[in-house]
């Protein structure tokens, strides 16, 4: 079963990488950009009988290792089509 | 209008970060993992009248700056709900 985790900096945290990319794109002529944030995507393939159990396990992985709960939020898409 | 870009290493490219995370999770007892790959997510907020035009602009940004066409694939979700 495939699952996807999106990990993003929390709203209040300054996203330095995102600001740099936004400025670089503005310099290339993309003046329509209002905001840009950069995060991580983790795509997993795991053995699991049912999607609910898999999502629970993936959430555990996020809390224990994948995301930093102080600075990051995460969302889980499980199962992926 | 909000859009999301997922940027991942191409299939044939060794994902060192993903391998390290997979090993760390296996060490924590997550033996059900078969594969894990780490990529980037870029979330954008841009001024655009219609979703098709916005998607075209975002694809241009990917080709010019966001993704490395030699090593990375990208996919665009536009508009985001």
Backbone of each chain as nested JSON, in Angstrom:
{
  "chains": [
    {"id": "A", "residues": [
      {"number": 1, "name": "UNK", "atoms": {"N": [0.839, -1.184, 0.0], "CA": [0.0, 0.0, 0.0], "C": [0.884, 1.248, 0.0]}},
      {"number": 2, "name": "UNK", "atoms": {"N": [0.499, 2.215, -0.822], "CA": [1.314, 3.424, -0.9], "C": [0.676, 4.552, -0.087]}},
      {"number": 3, "name": "UNK", "atoms": {"N": [1.53, 5.346, 0.51], "CA": [1.062, 6.486, 1.291], "C": [1.991, 7.663, 1.046]}},
      {"number": 4, "name": "UNK", "atoms": {"N": [1.448, 8.838, 1.289], "CA": [2.243, 10.057, 1.089], "C": [2.109, 10.946, 2.315]}},
      {"number": 5, "name": "UNK", "atoms": {"N": [3.22, 11.497, 2.749], "CA": [3.215, 12.431, 3.867], "C": [3.756, 13.763, 3.373]}},
      {"number": 6, "name": "UNK", "atoms": {"N": [3.012, 14.826, 3.626], "CA": [3.487, 16.175, 3.307], "C": [3.881, 16.849, 4.614]}},
      {"number": 7, "name": "UNK", "atoms": {"N": [5.102, 17.343, 4.672], "CA": [5.617, 17.962, 5.896], "C": [5.974, 19.41, 5.569]}},
      {"number": 8, "name": "UNK", "atoms": {"N": [5.347, 20.314, 6.308], "CA": [5.533, 21.746, 6.035], "C": [5.88, 22.473, 7.319]}},
      {"number": 9, "name": "UNK", "atoms": {"N": [6.602, 23.559, 7.195], "CA": [6.845, 24.403, 8.361], "C": [5.521, 24.981, 8.835]}},
      {"number": 10, "name": "UNK", "atoms": {"N": [5.369, 25.114, 10.146], "CA": [4.144, 25.718, 10.671], "C": [4.02, 27.158, 10.207]}},
      {"number": 11, "name": "UNK", "atoms": {"N": [2.807, 27.641, 10.198], "CA": [2.498, 28.987, 9.686], "C": [3.414, 30.076, 10.241]}},
      {"number": 12, "name": "UNK", "atoms": {"N": [3.637, 30.077, 11.536], "CA": [4.391, 31.173, 12.149], "C": [5.893, 31.114, 11.928]}},
      {"number": 13, "name": "UNK", "atoms": {"N": [6.369, 29.992, 11.388], "CA": [7.819, 29.797, 11.265], "C": [8.31, 30.373, 9.93]}},
      {"number": 14, "name": "UNK", "atoms": {"N": [9.364, 31.176, 9.992], "CA": [9.907, 31.781, 8.774], "C": [10.467, 30.699, 7.85]}},
      {"number": 15, "name": "UNK", "atoms": {"N": [9.999, 30.706, 6.616], "CA": [10.462, 29.727, 5.631], "C": [11.515, 30.402, 4.746]}},
      {"number": 16, "name": "UNK", "atoms": {"N": [12.757, 30.274, 5.17], "CA": [13.856, 30.98, 4.489], "C": [14.02, 30.462, 3.059]}},
      {"number": 17, "name": "UNK", "atoms": {"N": [13.942, 29.14, 2.906], "CA": [14.102, 28.556, 1.571], "C": [12.986, 29.035, 0.641]}},
      {"number": 18, "name": "UNK", "atoms": {"N": [11.754, 29.045, 1.17], "CA": [10.622, 29.511, 0.383], "C": [10.777, 30.961, -0.032]}},
      {"number": 19, "name": "UNK", "atoms": {"N": [11.237, 31.806, 0.889], "CA": [11.433, 33.227, 0.567], "C": [12.478, 33.388, -0.525]}},
      {"number": 20, "name": "UNK", "atoms": {"N": [13.55, 32.596, -0.456], "CA": [14.618, 32.695, -1.451], "C": [14.1, 32.279, -2.826]}},
      {"number": 21, "name": "UNK", "atoms": {"N": [13.317, 31.203, -2.862], "CA": [12.791, 30.722, -4.14], "C": [11.795, 31.733, -4.709]}},
      {"number": 22, "name": "UNK", "atoms": {"N": [10.957, 32.293, -3.825], "CA": [9.982, 33.301, -4.265], "C": [10.69, 34.497, -4.901]}},
      {"number": 23, "name": "UNK", "atoms": {"N": [11.76, 34.942, -4.267], "CA": [12.509, 36.086, -4.79], "C": [13.174, 35.74, -6.128]}},
      {"number": 24, "name": "UNK", "atoms": {"N": [13.704, 34.519, -6.221], "CA": [14.349, 34.102, -7.472], "C": [13.327, 34.049, -8.606]}},
      {"number": 25, "name": "UNK", "atoms": {"N": [12.137, 33.541, -8.311], "CA": [11.094, 33.468, -9.345], "C": [10.621, 34.867, -9.736]}},
      {"number": 26, "name": "UNK", "atoms": {"N": [10.49, 35.754, -8.748], "CA": [10.101, 37.13, -9.058], "C": [11.14, 37.755, -9.987]}},
      {"number": 27, "name": "UNK", "atoms": {"N": [12.415, 37.46, -9.751], "CA": [13.487, 37.962, -10.602], "C": [13.411, 37.425, -12.025]}},
      {"number": 28, "name": "UNK", "atoms": {"N": [12.803, 36.252, -12.181], "CA": [12.628, 35.674, -13.516], "C": [11.346, 36.169, -14.195]}},
      {"number": 29, "name": "UNK", "atoms": {"N": [10.614, 37.03, -13.517], "CA": [9.434, 37.619, -14.135], "C": [8.107, 37.092, -13.631]}},
      {"number": 30, "name": "UNK", "atoms": {"N": [8.134, 36.221, -12.643], "CA": [6.878, 35.669, -12.108], "C": [6.362, 36.573, -10.99]}},
      {"number": 31, "name": "UNK", "atoms": {"N": [5.811, 37.701, -11.406], "CA": [5.379, 38.713, -10.447], "C": [4.03, 38.376, -9.834]}},
      {"number": 32, "name": "UNK", "atoms": {"N": [3.347, 37.347, -10.361], "CA": [2.025, 37.008, -9.839], "C": [2.064, 36.195, -8.543]}},
      {"number": 33, "name": "UNK", "atoms": {"N": [3.273, 35.801, -8.121], "CA": [3.374, 34.99, -6.908], "C": [3.142, 35.831, -5.656]}},
      {"number": 34, "name": "UNK", "atoms": {"N": [2.275, 35.329, -4.793], "CA": [2.012, 36.042, -3.556], "C": [2.726, 35.383, -2.378]}},
      {"number": 35, "name": "UNK", "atoms": {"N": [2.775, 34.05, -2.424], "CA": [3.418, 33.32, -1.336], "C": [3.982, 32.025, -1.885]}},
      {"number": 36, "name": "UNK", "atoms": {"N": [5.041, 31.55, -1.275], "CA": [5.615, 30.274, -1.682], "C": [6.273, 29.648, -0.464]}},
      {"number": 37, "name": "UNK", "atoms": {"N": [5.93, 28.398, -0.22], "CA": [6.555, 27.699, 0.907], "C": [7.08, 26.353, 0.419]}},
      {"number": 38, "name": "UNK", "atoms": {"N": [8.225, 25.971, 0.965], "CA": [8.859, 24.722, 0.565], "C": [8.801, 23.737, 1.73]}},
      {"number": 39, "name": "UNK", "atoms": {"N": [8.405, 22.526, 1.435], "CA": [8.362, 21.492, 2.463], "C": [8.912, 20.189, 1.926]}},
      {"number": 40, "name": "UNK", "atoms": {"N": [8.629, 19.106, 2.643], "CA": [9.12, 17.794, 2.222], "C": [7.946, 16.882, 1.907]}},
      {"number": 41, "name": "UNK", "atoms": {"N": [8.167, 15.985, 0.968], "CA": [7.178, 14.941, 0.718], "C": [7.88, 13.591, 0.914]}},
      {"number": 42, "name": "UNK", "atoms": {"N": [7.235, 12.718, 1.67], "CA": [7.777, 11.374, 1.892], "C": [6.771, 10.383, 1.319]}},
      {"number": 43, "name": "UNK", "atoms": {"N": [7.209, 9.588, 0.361], "CA": [6.316, 8.591, -0.222], "C": [6.762, 7.211, 0.228]}},
      {"number": 44, "name": "UNK", "atoms": {"N": [5.813, 6.489, 0.788], "CA": [6.127, 5.197, 1.39], "C": [5.357, 4.097, 0.695]}},
      {"number": 45, "name": "UNK", "atoms": {"N": [5.98, 2.931, 0.659], "CA": [5.297, 1.727, 0.205], "C": [5.402, 0.75, 1.366]}},
      {"number": 46, "name": "UNK", "atoms": {"N": [4.257, 0.351, 1.9], "CA": [4.314, -0.508, 3.082], "C": [3.326, -1.652, 2.989]}},
      {"number": 47, "name": "UNK", "atoms": {"N": [3.673, -2.754, 3.667], "CA": [2.774, -3.906, 3.752], "C": [1.723, -3.625, 4.802]}},
      {"number": 48, "name": "UNK", "atoms": {"N": [0.455, -3.609, 4.396], "CA": [-0.619, -3.381, 5.362], "C": [-1.895, -3.947, 4.775]}},
      {"number": 49, "name": "UNK", "atoms": {"N": [-2.677, -4.549, 5.632], "CA": [-3.907, -5.172, 5.157], "C": [-4.956, -4.112, 4.842]}},
      {"number": 50, "name": "UNK", "atoms": {"N": [-5.13, -3.159, 5.765], "CA": [-6.183, -2.177, 5.487], "C": [-5.664, -0.753, 5.651]}},
      {"number": 51, "name": "UNK", "atoms": {"N": [-6.253, 0.171, 4.881], "CA": [-5.785, 1.562, 4.827], "C": [-5.807, 2.267, 6.183]}},
      {"number": 52, "name": "UNK", "atoms": {"N": [-6.791, 1.947, 7.015], "CA": [-6.883, 2.633, 8.309], "C": [-5.69, 2.28, 9.187]}},
      {"number": 53, "name": "UNK", "atoms": {"N": [-5.362, 0.986, 9.236], "CA": [-4.212, 0.546, 10.034], "C": [-2.925, 1.156, 9.486]}},
      {"number": 54, "name": "UNK", "atoms": {"N": [-2.817, 1.207, 8.164], "CA": [-1.619, 1.785, 7.548], "C": [-1.49, 3.257, 7.921]}},
      {"number": 55, "name": "UNK", "atoms": {"N": [-2.611, 3.99, 7.87], "CA": [-2.57, 5.422, 8.185], "C": [-2.151, 5.647, 9.639]}},
      {"number": 56, "name": "UNK", "atoms": {"N": [-2.61, 4.77, 10.524], "CA": [-2.226, 4.887, 11.94], "C": [-0.716, 4.697, 12.096]}},
      {"number": 57, "name": "UNK", "atoms": {"N": [-0.181, 3.683, 11.408], "CA": [1.261, 3.419, 11.483], "C": [2.063, 4.596, 10.915]}},
      {"number": 58, "name": "UNK", "atoms": {"N": [1.584, 5.133, 9.793], "CA": [2.312, 6.245, 9.161], "C": [2.275, 7.48, 10.072]}},
      {"number": 59, "name": "UNK", "atoms": {"N": [1.148, 7.685, 10.736], "CA": [1.084, 8.827, 11.652], "C": [2.076, 8.661, 12.8]}},
      {"number": 60, "name": "UNK", "atoms": {"N": [2.191, 7.433, 13.292], "CA": [3.2, 7.132, 14.326], "C": [4.607, 7.469, 13.834]}},
      {"number": 61, "name": "UNK", "atoms": {"N": [4.896, 7.066, 12.591], "CA": [6.227, 7.337, 12.017], "C": [6.498, 8.829, 11.967]}},
      {"number": 62, "name": "UNK", "atoms": {"N": [5.447, 9.594, 11.612], "CA": [5.598, 11.054, 11.552], "C": [5.938, 11.61, 12.926]}},
      {"number": 63, "name": "UNK", "atoms": {"N": [5.188, 11.141, 13.933], "CA": [5.398, 11.684, 15.28], "C": [6.77, 11.301, 15.827]}},
      {"number": 64, "name": "UNK", "atoms": {"N": [7.219, 10.079, 15.486], "CA": [8.478, 9.603, 16.065], "C": [9.709, 10.075, 15.304]}},
      {"number": 65, "name": "UNK", "atoms": {"N": [9.597, 10.226, 13.982], "CA": [10.822, 10.471, 13.216], "C": [10.684, 11.483, 12.077]}},
      {"number": 66, "name": "UNK", "atoms": {"N": [9.612, 11.388, 11.295], "CA": [9.595, 12.139, 10.029], "C": [9.445, 13.645, 10.215]}},
      {"number": 67, "name": "UNK", "atoms": {"N": [8.587, 14.033, 11.149], "CA": [8.323, 15.467, 11.321], "C": [8.853, 15.954, 12.668]}},
      {"number": 68, "name": "UNK", "atoms": {"N": [9.199, 17.206, 12.718], "CA": [9.586, 17.851, 13.969], "C": [8.342, 18.56, 14.518]}},
      {"number": 69, "name": "UNK", "atoms": {"N": [7.773, 18.043, 15.608], "CA": [6.492, 18.584, 16.084], "C": [6.56, 20.036, 16.548]}},
      {"number": 70, "name": "UNK", "atoms": {"N": [7.748, 20.527, 16.82], "CA": [7.874, 21.915, 17.279], "C": [7.722, 22.883, 16.103]}},
      {"number": 71, "name": "UNK", "atoms": {"N": [8.293, 22.515, 14.975], "CA": [8.347, 23.468, 13.863], "C": [7.514, 23.05, 12.651]}},
      {"number": 72, "name": "UNK", "atoms": {"N": [7.077, 21.797, 12.603], "CA": [6.446, 21.305, 11.385], "C": [5.054, 20.72, 11.617]}},
      {"number": 73, "name": "UNK", "atoms": {"N": [4.225, 20.878, 10.603], "CA": [2.933, 20.194, 10.525], "C": [3.043, 19.112, 9.466]}},
      {"number": 74, "name": "UNK", "atoms": {"N": [2.213, 18.087, 9.587], "CA": [2.222, 17.083, 8.515], "C": [0.801, 16.673, 8.178]}},
      {"number": 75, "name": "UNK", "atoms": {"N": [0.634, 16.197, 6.941], "CA": [-0.648, 15.614, 6.552], "C": [-0.364, 14.318, 5.81]}},
      {"number": 76, "name": "UNK", "atoms": {"N": [-1.279, 13.363, 5.967], "CA": [-1.08, 12.018, 5.428], "C": [-2.155, 11.715, 4.398]}},
      {"number": 77, "name": "UNK", "atoms": {"N": [-1.722, 11.212, 3.25], "CA": [-2.669, 10.703, 2.252], "C": [-2.439, 9.201, 2.162]}},
      {"number": 78, "name": "UNK", "atoms": {"N": [-3.429, 8.43, 2.587], "CA": [-3.25, 6.979, 2.612], "C": [-4.614, 6.317, 2.433]}},
      {"number": 79, "name": "UNK", "atoms": {"N": [-4.813, 5.421, 1.501], "CA": [-3.836, 4.969, 0.509], "C": [-3.783, 5.898, -0.681]}},
      {"number": 80, "name": "UNK", "atoms": {"N": [-2.651, 5.883, -1.359], "CA": [-2.544, 6.595, -2.635], "C": [-3.135, 5.72, -3.73]}},
      {"number": 81, "name": "UNK", "atoms": {"N": [-3.753, 6.338, -4.736], "CA": [-4.286, 5.537, -5.842], "C": [-3.158, 4.843, -6.626]}}
    ]},
    {"id": "B", "residues": [
      {"number": 1, "name": "UNK", "atoms": {"N": [-4.939, 32.036, -6.265], "CA": [-5.132, 30.62, -6.526], "C": [-3.954, 29.835, -5.953]}},
      {"number": 2, "name": "UNK", "atoms": {"N": [-4.255, 28.71, -5.329], "CA": [-3.174, 27.933, -4.712], "C": [-2.817, 26.737, -5.604]}},
      {"number": 3, "name": "UNK", "atoms": {"N": [-1.552, 26.421, -5.616], "CA": [-1.078, 25.275, -6.396], "C": [-0.011, 24.539, -5.593]}},
      {"number": 4, "name": "UNK", "atoms": {"N": [0.17, 23.284, -5.929], "CA": [1.179, 22.475, -5.238], "C": [2.027, 21.753, -6.272]}},
      {"number": 5, "name": "UNK", "atoms": {"N": [3.315, 21.754, -6.032], "CA": [4.236, 21.026, -6.903], "C": [4.945, 19.965, -6.07]}},
      {"number": 6, "name": "UNK", "atoms": {"N": [4.926, 18.737, -6.542], "CA": [5.686, 17.667, -5.888], "C": [6.897, 17.362, -6.76]}},
      {"number": 7, "name": "UNK", "atoms": {"N": [8.066, 17.402, -6.142], "CA": [9.313, 17.185, -6.882], "C": [10.013, 15.973, -6.271]}},
      {"number": 8, "name": "UNK", "atoms": {"N": [10.251, 14.994, -7.117], "CA": [10.847, 13.744, -6.628], "C": [12.026, 13.363, -7.491]}},
      {"number": 9, "name": "UNK", "atoms": {"N": [12.963, 12.653, -6.914], "CA": [14.061, 12.112, -7.722], "C": [13.495, 11.108, -8.708]}},
      {"number": 10, "name": "UNK", "atoms": {"N": [14.073, 11.07, -9.912], "CA": [13.629, 10.09, -10.904], "C": [13.872, 8.678, -10.389]}},
      {"number": 11, "name": "UNK", "atoms": {"N": [13.119, 7.749, -10.932], "CA": [13.162, 6.351, -10.487], "C": [14.582, 5.782, -10.393]}},
      {"number": 12, "name": "UNK", "atoms": {"N": [15.393, 6.017, -11.411], "CA": [16.703, 5.38, -11.447], "C": [17.749, 6.012, -10.535]}},
      {"number": 13, "name": "UNK", "atoms": {"N": [17.401, 7.163, -9.937], "CA": [18.383, 7.915, -9.145], "C": [18.34, 7.44, -7.687]}},
      {"number": 14, "name": "UNK", "atoms": {"N": [19.509, 7.145, -7.159], "CA": [19.586, 6.68, -5.764], "C": [19.137, 7.777, -4.806]}},
      {"number": 15, "name": "UNK", "atoms": {"N": [18.168, 7.439, -3.952], "CA": [17.649, 8.407, -2.981], "C": [18.301, 8.119, -1.629]}},
      {"number": 16, "name": "UNK", "atoms": {"N": [19.438, 8.784, -1.397], "CA": [20.234, 8.514, -0.197], "C": [19.461, 8.885, 1.062]}},
      {"number": 17, "name": "UNK", "atoms": {"N": [18.787, 10.038, 1.016], "CA": [18.022, 10.487, 2.185], "C": [16.893, 9.499, 2.495]}},
      {"number": 18, "name": "UNK", "atoms": {"N": [16.212, 9.061, 1.436], "CA": [15.132, 8.093, 1.622], "C": [15.633, 6.789, 2.214]}},
      {"number": 19, "name": "UNK", "atoms": {"N": [16.777, 6.311, 1.745], "CA": [17.342, 5.068, 2.266], "C": [17.686, 5.207, 3.743]}},
      {"number": 20, "name": "UNK", "atoms": {"N": [18.236, 6.368, 4.108], "CA": [18.614, 6.595, 5.506], "C": [17.375, 6.614, 6.405]}},
      {"number": 21, "name": "UNK", "atoms": {"N": [16.317, 7.276, 5.937], "CA": [15.081, 7.353, 6.733], "C": [14.441, 5.967, 6.848]}},
      {"number": 22, "name": "UNK", "atoms": {"N": [14.455, 5.226, 5.738], "CA": [13.891, 3.871, 5.749], "C": [14.606, 3.003, 6.77]}},
      {"number": 23, "name": "UNK", "atoms": {"N": [15.925, 3.112, 6.798], "CA": [16.715, 2.32, 7.739], "C": [16.429, 2.738, 9.189]}},
      {"number": 24, "name": "UNK", "atoms": {"N": [16.304, 4.043, 9.383], "CA": [16.016, 4.537, 10.74], "C": [14.654, 4.051, 11.218]}},
      {"number": 25, "name": "UNK", "atoms": {"N": [13.662, 4.079, 10.313], "CA": [12.316, 3.615, 10.693], "C": [12.326, 2.106, 10.953]}},
      {"number": 26, "name": "UNK", "atoms": {"N": [13.081, 1.348, 10.134], "CA": [13.179, -0.094, 10.361], "C": [13.777, -0.352, 11.75]}},
      {"number": 27, "name": "UNK", "atoms": {"N": [14.755, 0.453, 12.121], "CA": [15.368, 0.326, 13.443], "C": [14.408, 0.633, 14.573]}},
      {"number": 28, "name": "UNK", "atoms": {"N": [13.389, 1.444, 14.281], "CA": [12.368, 1.757, 15.294], "C": [11.25, 0.714, 15.312]}},
      {"number": 29, "name": "UNK", "atoms": {"N": [11.352, -0.299, 14.457], "CA": [10.367, -1.377, 14.486], "C": [9.37, -1.367, 13.333]}},
      {"number": 30, "name": "UNK", "atoms": {"N": [9.541, -0.441, 12.401], "CA": [8.599, -0.388, 11.269], "C": [9.104, -1.289, 10.14]}},
      {"number": 31, "name": "UNK", "atoms": {"N": [8.933, -2.582, 10.351], "CA": [9.474, -3.577, 9.424], "C": [8.6, -3.741, 8.19]}},
      {"number": 32, "name": "UNK", "atoms": {"N": [7.412, -3.132, 8.203], "CA": [6.505, -3.305, 7.069], "C": [6.851, -2.418, 5.885]}},
      {"number": 33, "name": "UNK", "atoms": {"N": [7.82, -1.525, 6.071], "CA": [8.166, -0.607, 4.982], "C": [8.936, -1.33, 3.888]}},
      {"number": 34, "name": "UNK", "atoms": {"N": [8.496, -1.127, 2.656], "CA": [9.19, -1.729, 1.524], "C": [10.031, -0.717, 0.769]}},
      {"number": 35, "name": "UNK", "atoms": {"N": [9.511, 0.505, 0.699], "CA": [10.245, 1.542, -0.012], "C": [9.894, 2.89, 0.596]}},
      {"number": 36, "name": "UNK", "atoms": {"N": [10.816, 3.817, 0.539], "CA": [10.547, 5.164, 1.037], "C": [11.401, 6.133, 0.23]}},
      {"number": 37, "name": "UNK", "atoms": {"N": [10.77, 7.152, -0.277], "CA": [11.518, 8.166, -1.026], "C": [11.141, 9.555, -0.506]}},
      {"number": 38, "name": "UNK", "atoms": {"N": [12.134, 10.409, -0.448], "CA": [11.927, 11.758, 0.073], "C": [12.051, 12.756, -1.077]}},
      {"number": 39, "name": "UNK", "atoms": {"N": [11.113, 13.672, -1.156], "CA": [11.178, 14.709, -2.18], "C": [10.816, 16.052, -1.579]}},
      {"number": 40, "name": "UNK", "atoms": {"N": [10.52, 17.003, -2.455], "CA": [10.17, 18.343, -2.009], "C": [8.738, 18.667, -2.403]}},
      {"number": 41, "name": "UNK", "atoms": {"N": [8.085, 19.464, -1.584], "CA": [6.781, 19.997, -1.963], "C": [6.878, 21.517, -1.94]}},
      {"number": 42, "name": "UNK", "atoms": {"N": [6.388, 22.139, -3.006], "CA": [6.378, 23.598, -3.081], "C": [4.92, 24.023, -3.187]}},
      {"number": 43, "name": "UNK", "atoms": {"N": [4.47, 24.82, -2.223], "CA": [3.095, 25.315, -2.269], "C": [3.113, 26.802, -2.594]}},
      {"number": 44, "name": "UNK", "atoms": {"N": [2.355, 27.138, -3.624], "CA": [2.372, 28.504, -4.139], "C": [0.993, 29.125, -4.041]}},
      {"number": 45, "name": "UNK", "atoms": {"N": [0.992, 30.419, -3.831], "CA": [-0.241, 31.194, -3.911], "C": [0.015, 32.255, -4.981]}},
      {"number": 46, "name": "UNK", "atoms": {"N": [-0.77, 32.233, -6.042], "CA": [-0.492, 33.166, -7.141], "C": [-1.771, 33.799, -7.672]}},
      {"number": 47, "name": "UNK", "atoms": {"N": [-1.61, 34.997, -8.206], "CA": [-2.717, 35.7, -8.844], "C": [-2.904, 35.131, -10.239]}},
      {"number": 48, "name": "UNK", "atoms": {"N": [-4.064, 34.556, -10.497], "CA": [-4.333, 34.032, -11.833], "C": [-5.832, 33.969, -12.008]}},
      {"number": 49, "name": "UNK", "atoms": {"N": [-6.263, 34.291, -13.229], "CA": [-7.696, 34.31, -13.49], "C": [-8.246, 32.895, -13.609]}},
      {"number": 50, "name": "UNK", "atoms": {"N": [-7.545, 32.052, -14.362], "CA": [-8.102, 30.706, -14.513], "C": [-7.056, 29.632, -14.245]}},
      {"number": 51, "name": "UNK", "atoms": {"N": [-7.513, 28.472, -13.778], "CA": [-6.62, 27.398, -13.337], "C": [-5.695, 26.896, -14.441]}},
      {"number": 52, "name": "UNK", "atoms": {"N": [-6.17, 26.874, -15.684], "CA": [-5.334, 26.356, -16.772], "C": [-4.123, 27.251, -16.986]}},
      {"number": 53, "name": "UNK", "atoms": {"N": [-4.365, 28.571, -17.026], "CA": [-3.261, 29.518, -17.203], "C": [-2.289, 29.416, -16.029]}},
      {"number": 54, "name": "UNK", "atoms": {"N": [-2.825, 29.275, -14.825], "CA": [-1.971, 29.161, -13.643], "C": [-1.097, 27.915, -13.732]}},
      {"number": 55, "name": "UNK", "atoms": {"N": [-1.69, 26.792, -14.162], "CA": [-0.928, 25.544, -14.254], "C": [0.201, 25.665, -15.275]}},
      {"number": 56, "name": "UNK", "atoms": {"N": [-0.072, 26.379, -16.367], "CA": [0.966, 26.585, -17.39], "C": [2.135, 27.391, -16.819]}},
      {"number": 57, "name": "UNK", "atoms": {"N": [1.791, 28.44, -16.06], "CA": [2.831, 29.271, -15.453], "C": [3.636, 28.471, -14.438]}},
      {"number": 58, "name": "UNK", "atoms": {"N": [2.957, 27.662, -13.639], "CA": [3.655, 26.873, -12.616], "C": [4.564, 25.841, -13.283]}},
      {"number": 59, "name": "UNK", "atoms": {"N": [4.105, 25.259, -14.388], "CA": [4.96, 24.296, -15.09], "C": [6.225, 24.978, -15.624]}},
      {"number": 60, "name": "UNK", "atoms": {"N": [6.065, 26.201, -16.121], "CA": [7.234, 26.985, -16.556], "C": [8.211, 27.196, -15.397]}},
      {"number": 61, "name": "UNK", "atoms": {"N": [7.658, 27.562, -14.236], "CA": [8.521, 27.787, -13.054], "C": [9.3, 26.515, -12.711]}},
      {"number": 62, "name": "UNK", "atoms": {"N": [8.628, 25.363, -12.832], "CA": [9.299, 24.091, -12.541], "C": [10.457, 23.873, -13.494]}},
      {"number": 63, "name": "UNK", "atoms": {"N": [10.19, 24.099, -14.789], "CA": [11.233, 23.842, -15.785], "C": [12.405, 24.809, -15.644]}},
      {"number": 64, "name": "UNK", "atoms": {"N": [12.09, 26.049, -15.248], "CA": [13.148, 27.056, -15.193], "C": [13.923, 27.04, -13.885]}},
      {"number": 65, "name": "UNK", "atoms": {"N": [13.239, 26.712, -12.78], "CA": [13.922, 26.887, -11.488], "C": [13.657, 25.794, -10.458]}},
      {"number": 66, "name": "UNK", "atoms": {"N": [12.401, 25.382, -10.32], "CA": [12.075, 24.554, -9.155], "C": [12.657, 23.144, -9.221]}},
      {"number": 67, "name": "UNK", "atoms": {"N": [12.607, 22.529, -10.406], "CA": [13.065, 21.145, -10.522], "C": [14.324, 21.073, -11.371]}},
      {"number": 68, "name": "UNK", "atoms": {"N": [15.124, 20.073, -11.108], "CA": [16.291, 19.789, -11.943], "C": [15.886, 18.706, -12.942]}},
      {"number": 69, "name": "UNK", "atoms": {"N": [15.772, 19.07, -14.225], "CA": [15.217, 18.119, -15.189], "C": [16.08, 16.871, -15.394]}},
      {"number": 70, "name": "UNK", "atoms": {"N": [17.345, 16.943, -15.01], "CA": [18.22, 15.777, -15.179], "C": [17.92, 14.703, -14.133]}},
      {"number": 71, "name": "UNK", "atoms": {"N": [17.655, 15.141, -12.925], "CA": [17.534, 14.164, -11.836], "C": [16.125, 14.071, -11.241]}},
      {"number": 72, "name": "UNK", "atoms": {"N": [15.267, 15.035, -11.56], "CA": [13.986, 15.088, -10.86], "C": [12.774, 15.091, -11.796]}},
      {"number": 73, "name": "UNK", "atoms": {"N": [11.701, 14.491, -11.318], "CA": [10.386, 14.596, -11.952], "C": [9.531, 15.514, -11.096]}},
      {"number": 74, "name": "UNK", "atoms": {"N": [8.529, 16.123, -11.715], "CA": [7.608, 16.919, -10.902], "C": [6.171, 16.682, -11.344]}},
      {"number": 75, "name": "UNK", "atoms": {"N": [5.259, 16.928, -10.42], "CA": [3.839, 16.893, -10.773], "C": [3.174, 18.098, -10.123]}},
      {"number": 76, "name": "UNK", "atoms": {"N": [2.166, 18.609, -10.812], "CA": [1.517, 19.856, -10.396], "C": [0.063, 19.588, -10.055]}},
      {"number": 77, "name": "UNK", "atoms": {"N": [-0.378, 20.091, -8.917], "CA": [-1.799, 20.056, -8.57], "C": [-2.278, 21.502, -8.542]}},
      {"number": 78, "name": "UNK", "atoms": {"N": [-3.152, 21.843, -9.482], "CA": [-3.587, 23.237, -9.593], "C": [-4.992, 23.277, -10.181]}},
      {"number": 79, "name": "UNK", "atoms": {"N": [-5.958, 23.904, -9.568], "CA": [-5.866, 24.608, -8.295], "C": [-6.026, 23.645, -7.115]}},
      {"number": 80, "name": "UNK", "atoms": {"N": [-5.499, 24.042, -5.988], "CA": [-5.738, 23.288, -4.748], "C": [-7.087, 23.731, -4.188]}},
      {"number": 81, "name": "UNK", "atoms": {"N": [-7.819, 22.822, -3.573], "CA": [-9.105, 23.201, -2.98], "C": [-8.928, 24.199, -1.841]}}
    ]}
  ]
}
